[in-house]
Amino acid sequence: MATIKRYPWLRHFLGSPTGAVIHLKAGRVAHRGIGQAFWFRPGTSVLSEVPVDDQELPVLFHATTRDHQDVTVQVNVTYRFADPAVVAQRLDFGIDPDTGAATTTGRDQVATIIGQLAQSHAIDHLAAVPLTTALEQGVSQVRAQLVEALGTDARLASTGIEVLGVHVLAVRPDGDVERALQTPLREHVQAEADRSTYERRALAVERERTISENELASQIELATRREQLVAQEGANARREAEETAAAALVEARAAAERRDLTSRAQAEEIRRLGEANNAKFRTVMDVYEGMDRSTILAVAMRDLAGALPKIGSLTITPDLLSGALAALTGAGVANGSAAPSQRGA
């Protein structure tokens, strides 16, 4: 967009790189081109700025098909101003020389011209085809029709407008008709979705059945192996008990035999000791048999003294000594008197 700076009695114009300016002074072209910069008097100058970049024009309109069905057509037209001087003469792209404000009349005129042309050719084409054809092939057919019609239109060429491209974005029926047309497809898609769901469920059920069978087979195999293990453990325990019992029997027999041998040995030893004691006693008795009574008494006293506890000190009183002597004397007298009697006998 151009910029105009204001000075007393003068103005300075500075153009843009996308706009072509035409400066008319007293009916003659004073400046023309892109990116112009010049001084001018606002009272004697007429300015027009035509854009030279590509322009986009959206067009939306309704059409009727051969079977009297309403459709909505959405089109986007790309164009440019090939000859800015001719465009400035045919359309209003004026700029206020005092303030620099641009009018939109020229753009509105271009939109009207291109929109009416596109709508006219599209309506003529859609009126000759049924709704189904319009929906299936309408986008490509309408685009081809508009490219040819707008590219060869004499009015656009004489105005300096060049159409660069046409894009048909949609050809859509009325909402109720569209929903009605979508119903079979929607039902088909839903049926396919249901079929896929049922197949997935059937596959899942089959897989679950296979898993259950595998689990059952595994449980049966485990139970069989456990049964074998229990039987083997029982056999092992029974064999171990039998071996333990046999070992205990052997040990008991050995212990009994050892006890029997020990008892026999002890009995034999006791018998031998008894015989030895008897022999010793008979020998002693044989010895004692030939001794006199005093000797036997002395031996008895000796054995008694050996059996008595140890005496640390002994106190002999006169009474004890006299009693002992009297006892000994009495014993001697008795023995002496008895001896002659025995001898006499």
Disulfide bonds with the S-S distance in Angstrom:
none
